[in-house]
Amino acid sequence: MPHERTYIFDNESCSFVEIKTSPRERIRKAAWLGAAALLLAVAATLGLDRLAETPEELALRDENKALQQQLESVNRRLDDVTEDLLAIRETDDELYRVLLNAQGISDDMAQVGIGGSNPYPEFSRYSASASDVLTSNAEKIDRLERLLMLQSSSYRELTELAEEHEEQLQQMPAIQPVNGRITSGFGIRFHPVLKVRRMHPGLDFHAPVGTPIYATGDGVVKEAKVGGGLGRYVKILHETAGYVTVFAHMSKIEPGIRAGKPIKRGDVIGYSGNTGLSEAPHLHYEVRDLEDNHLNPLHFLAPSMTPAEYERLLREAEQTTLIFD
């Protein structure tokens, strides 16, 4: 192919003059043209790539956008659930544990954060926005799981305490053991048989022979026999509540009432009488702690009575100076 030549018109000579181009100049021009062509090709490729996305690529882009929005929504919902759970834990600590006299959850136990500067390195390969959302969600889910475990453990403890508390309440000797008025209260009284002033460690109730006697709280029969000044008597152990009740001078013990038998409040355990060191038919009733210290039974009857009824019992106990045993 013949070499192409370039001419320009020279006005002075009124003739065409050939332009001489050096090899270096020709190379420079070729390089510029090549670079321009390459840039145009890249731009065209990128533009066409965006303009000519396949349906699958468009679907993936929409799906990724939807997933991003969903993750952000989950993130906000996790905040709401965590806030609700923290409110429950606050009620647990400030109400239920106070009512059940339980120790509060320590600050160390309550801190349930995630340790480490980067506990989720698997998310680092994604884009910054996706990595941030995924990391935030993972942190919140882990914290929520730990809060749920802590609260579940707390409620198990409170349930056990509530059941024990319920058992204690059922075992409290809280009702009157017999239908009769008090003839002698707790304290120093004149003993009709021994003819001396001495400590009267319980309450005497007027009760004709054969009057039913009731267990005053749930428990287990500790003793049911005849012996000494108590005559025919029954002792009931209320171990969870921490007390022992004593019913003395009975005419008869209900059949089946023997050591080891479980008892419910209100069960008939026997009948009043005049056995042992006693001057007249009545029931002698005591409440003791597990160390055998005598307690005033009147203090245990208040929950089962109206204020007026309790005031009447107090007057009866204070006005008596004579005992029947």
Secondary structure, 3 states (H helix, E strand, C coil): CCCCCEEEEECCCCEEEEECCCHHHHHHHHHHHHHHHHHHHHHHHHHHHHHCCCHHHHHHHHHHHHHHHHHHHHHHHHHHHHHHHHHHHHHHHHHHHHHCCCCCCCHHHHCCCCCCCCCCHHHHHCCHHHHHHHHHHHHHHHHHHHHHHHHHHHHHHHHHHHHHHHHHHHHCCCCCCCCCCEEECCEEEECCCCCCEEEECCEEEECCCCCEEECCCCEEEEEEEECHHHCEEEEEEECCCCEEEEEECEEEECCCCCCCCEECCCCEEEEEECCCCCCCCEEEEEEEECCCCEECCHHHHHHHCCHHHHHHHHHHHHHCCECCC
